[in-house]
Amino acid sequence: MKRLLAVILALCCLFSGCAEAPEQDTPNDSPATRQLAALAVKTASLPELPAMPSESELMEKLDALDYEKLGEEKYWQENQRVWDEYSEAMNAYTEAVDALRGNGVDNAFLPGMSRYTLRTLSQVLSGRQEENTVYSPANLYVALCMLTETVSGQTQSQLLELLGLSSVEQARAAASSLWRSLYAESAYGKTTLANALWLNEQVSYRSETVDRLADDYFASVYRAPMGDKATDAAIAEWVNENTGRLLEEAAAGLETTPQTVMMLLSALYFKQEWADEFQTGATCEDLFTSSAGAEQRVDFMHATHEARFVRGEGYSIASLPFKDGTAMTFLLPDRDAALTDVMGDEDALRDWLGAQQNEQATFGEVHWSVPKFDVSSDLELVDALRSLGVEDVFDDTRADFSPLTDLSQVAVTRVKHAARVKLNEDGCEAAAFTAIMAEASAMMPESLPSCEMDLDRPFAFLITGVNGMPLFIGCVNTME
């Protein structure tokens, strides 16, 4: 389990968006927020962790004790009381985290998850040698697990093969344990995951599948008029609320059509402080040489840490830890090697993904010179998934969405994946979302008949009780 979490967390950080940005106010009562609430059929009930006790608050309380005023005996009694309160709160927090984690991710899933990571990594980065590319394997994994719940037959089998799983029950268990293993909120930062299912209000759906996504994947469920600008604004607001508003431009690009049958959404947000913050006074401008050979002036952060590192054939690997025990792991080619070559070396990738547990690592001094950066990607992954063997779900003559709806000729038309990483002296902030849109190419159901009930003239009413028993009947002819 530890190896998997190291892989996923390192990749979430490296490929999803990291660093501390100015706080932004969230429009809590915007039209989009109100629309979001109005469309909700079921809101996910997420586990709540108690607040992690703060070391800085502990030190403030200890510093506030006045030895001269309290006297020796009282001073040490108060000192012990403060420590006892801190320990009790820390124990409660630790127990809650342990309960949430459970037994972690089943070891049986680890080989498949590793293969999935290597395969998707290769496809997503392929052909992008001269541009920044960011993606989140963990976020995409959860989104694809959700998709397996909505399809059947060969359509489902192709998805499961990519995920390294043998059944939809395994997909359910893997996504749930992954969610519980990653979810964290502490005094130093947080890693949060959120899922949603958006349904076309004109289409009938199988309630058991919808309930499964809501209950087992912590997915909020919405029904809305597709192809409506207000719906698109509400979807974008959901994404923004669950990604720290780091991906607003990409979220604005999520547009439904009247043929949209569903949209599956999965979001991941990560923000942590370095275990040893970079000193701002050590930051200075220096040259970065791009893959095209261009020299670019950027601010570099500098520090020296005693840590473990790996020296491979043509590359070096080392990690910068965060305060919560997670880490950001860097893979640096030698000066005479190209990043594309190293990224094509499976041994190098395995060393990189498993750096935290690499028994061949050396302990020594790591001299860091790290550029401050803010990189992002907005990717369409249909072609990449096709190349990985997931084909039927994109073909409306072969895709089988029978677990979700009776509609025929339904297929996935978009798999949009956006991610961003920001990095500075304080730490890292990252976000990613995956949006999977399925549309119907056959005739959509006609709009339901409508009836205007504008009670602006005399009317009658009936109030019924148990078994339809009339409780009140009345006629209203005037409002005076």
Helices and strands as residue ranges (DSSP letters): H 2-14, H 31-39, E 40-42, H 55-64, H 67-70, H 72-101, G 107-109, H 110-125, H 137-150, H 153-163, H 168-182, E 184-185, E 190-200, H 207-216, E 219-224, H 229-242, H 248-252, E 260-273, G 280-282, E 284-289, E 295-312, E 315-321, E 327-333, H 339-343, H 346-353, G 355-357, E 362-371, E 373-380, H 382-387, G 392-394, E 410-423, E 427-440, E 459-464, G 466-468, E 470-476
